Amino acid sequence: MKGRYPWKTSIVTTVFWIGEPVGGNNFTPNCSSAWDANWTQSFGGLDTPDPARRCNFIPARFTPRQNPFYVALPYNDVTRGTTKPEARRVIPWFKDAFCREGQSVCRDRWVAIRNRAGRITYAQWSDCGPFRTDHWEYVFGSEKPKPKLNGGAGLDVSPAVRDYLGLDSTDVTDWKFVDFKDVPSGPWARYGQNNTFVLKNSRTPKTAAKASGRTADYSARVRVREL
């Protein structure tokens, strides 16, 4: 798999989900994310990890309003409404993606995750963790995850990612950032108002309609001139 970003290999990976309560190794309720105070509501409900209550990588009881293929990484590029000073320097795509102060350029960024067998899935960066939000040296650099909790986990993945890759609740994967142009179609492309695939497809009919309208208008003017 080609691309400008290197793989981070042998990363302890844990499963988390939207709406997950405090308990076990989870010290923060996941009803909200680092970037969305109403994350559960935005998603459309609890992203249950129970396989018996899931179908085709999504909860069986509702269609999610955000991409069910999501991850958390231990860095947040914004704090208290401002962009962190190092963000401009350490985030490879910062210059191309920056819109305004305090708006994340990391949120919804695509990543590839690879299991031990070499199977790859794709997901969007939707929260910050596990355990910390300041470890840019790992997320964008060559350091390994620092936390000692949960076996030194450096990546949280959603139930959809777990199911596609066949992961245990704690496992080991490789991951890397990937530009959207290099993300193939798959189950990660089907759902979500934040999903680049969905957004792209939703714009296409409008663009086509505008183009069709311009063509019809031009044809009408031609006919008038001919008359």
SULBELRA-V437285 format. One record per residue. RES is the residue in one small letter. SS is DSSP state (@ for helix, = for strand, . for the rest). D_CENTER is the distance of its C-alpha to the mean C-alpha in Angstrom with 2 decimals. Layout:
res: {RES & RES}
ss: {SS & SS}
d_center: {D_CENTER & D_CENTER}
This chain:
res: {m & k & g & r & y & p & w & k & t & s & i & v & t & t & v & f & w & i & g & e & p & v & g & g & n & n & f & t & p & n & c & s & s & a & w & d & a & n & w & t & q & s & f & g & g & l & d & t & p & d & p & a & r & r & c & n & f & i & p & a & r & f & t & p & r & q & n & p & f & y & v & a & l & p & y & n & d & v & t & r & g & t & t & k & p & e & a & r & r & v & i & p & w & f & k & d & a & f & c & r & e & g & q & s & v & c & r & d & r & w & v & a & i & r & n & r & a & g & r & i & t & y & a & q & w & s & d & c & g & p & f & r & t & d & h & w & e & y & v & f & g & s & e & k & p & k & p & k & l & n & g & g & a & g & l & d & v & s & p & a & v & r & d & y & l & g & l & d & s & t & d & v & t & d & w & k & f & v & d & f & k & d & v & p & s & g & p & w & a & r & y & g & q & n & n & t & f & v & l & k & n & s & r & t & p & k & t & a & a & k & a & s & g & r & t & a & d & y & s & a & r & v & r & v & r & e & l}
ss: {. & . & . & . & . & . & . & = & = & = & = & = & = & = & = & . & . & . & . & . & . & . & = & . & . & = & . & . & . & . & . & . & . & . & . & . & . & . & @ & @ & @ & @ & @ & . & . & . & . & . & . & . & @ & @ & @ & = & = & . & . & = & = & . & . & . & . & . & . & . & . & . & . & = & = & = & = & . & = & . & . & = & = & . & . & = & = & . & . & . & @ & @ & @ & @ & . & . & . & @ & @ & @ & @ & . & . & . & . & . & . & . & . & . & . & . & . & = & = & = & = & = & . & . & . & . & . & = & = & = & = & = & = & = & = & = & . & . & . & . & . & = & . & @ & @ & @ & @ & . & . & . & . & . & . & . & . & . & @ & @ & @ & . & . & . & = & = & = & . & @ & @ & @ & @ & @ & @ & @ & . & . & . & . & = & = & = & = & = & = & = & = & . & . & @ & @ & @ & . & . & . & . & @ & @ & @ & . & . & . & . & . & . & @ & @ & @ & @ & @ & @ & @ & @ & @ & @ & @ & @ & @ & @ & @ & @ & @ & @ & @ & @ & @ & @ & @ & @ & @ & @ & @ & @ & @ & @ & @ & .}
d_center: {18.87 & 19.49 & 17.56 & 18.19 & 16.17 & 17.85 & 16.87 & 16.96 & 19.12 & 20.32 & 17.75 & 18.49 & 15.58 & 15.70 & 14.37 & 13.42 & 12.80 & 12.74 & 16.42 & 17.43 & 20.76 & 22.30 & 24.01 & 24.44 & 22.23 & 20.00 & 21.67 & 19.41 & 18.85 & 15.31 & 16.59 & 15.05 & 12.19 & 12.82 & 11.85 & 13.03 & 16.49 & 16.46 & 13.16 & 15.12 & 16.94 & 14.07 & 12.65 & 16.26 & 17.43 & 17.15 & 14.68 & 17.67 & 17.50 & 21.05 & 21.32 & 24.34 & 22.42 & 19.65 & 20.08 & 18.17 & 14.96 & 15.04 & 17.48 & 20.90 & 22.02 & 19.63 & 17.12 & 13.79 & 13.16 & 9.37 & 7.21 & 8.65 & 6.64 & 4.40 & 5.87 & 8.12 & 10.09 & 13.57 & 13.60 & 13.51 & 14.91 & 16.68 & 19.37 & 21.73 & 20.88 & 21.38 & 19.57 & 20.40 & 23.18 & 21.76 & 18.47 & 20.49 & 21.91 & 19.26 & 16.04 & 16.79 & 15.36 & 16.60 & 19.63 & 18.02 & 15.25 & 17.35 & 18.64 & 20.35 & 21.06 & 18.83 & 15.82 & 12.73 & 11.88 & 9.01 & 6.97 & 4.12 & 5.43 & 5.42 & 7.07 & 9.91 & 11.43 & 15.16 & 17.60 & 21.25 & 22.45 & 20.37 & 18.17 & 14.74 & 11.56 & 8.29 & 4.75 & 1.20 & 3.20 & 4.76 & 8.19 & 10.89 & 13.15 & 14.94 & 18.14 & 17.76 & 15.98 & 18.28 & 18.14 & 17.33 & 19.99 & 17.90 & 14.39 & 16.04 & 19.44 & 21.43 & 21.91 & 21.13 & 19.57 & 22.37 & 22.22 & 24.93 & 23.60 & 22.24 & 23.48 & 21.65 & 18.09 & 15.54 & 12.33 & 11.31 & 9.79 & 9.88 & 13.10 & 11.84 & 10.86 & 14.18 & 16.10 & 15.17 & 16.09 & 18.86 & 18.09 & 20.30 & 19.29 & 19.75 & 19.49 & 19.07 & 16.55 & 15.90 & 12.67 & 12.21 & 10.34 & 10.92 & 11.89 & 11.01 & 14.70 & 14.55 & 12.02 & 14.51 & 14.63 & 14.17 & 13.29 & 9.53 & 11.05 & 13.11 & 11.84 & 10.38 & 11.69 & 8.45 & 7.98 & 9.58 & 11.85 & 13.09 & 13.72 & 15.54 & 17.59 & 18.50 & 19.96 & 21.94 & 24.58 & 25.23 & 25.77 & 27.98 & 29.89 & 30.59 & 31.76 & 33.90 & 35.34 & 36.27 & 37.94 & 39.87 & 40.96 & 42.16 & 44.03 & 45.69 & 46.89 & 48.29 & 50.18 & 51.62 & 52.86 & 54.37 & 56.25}
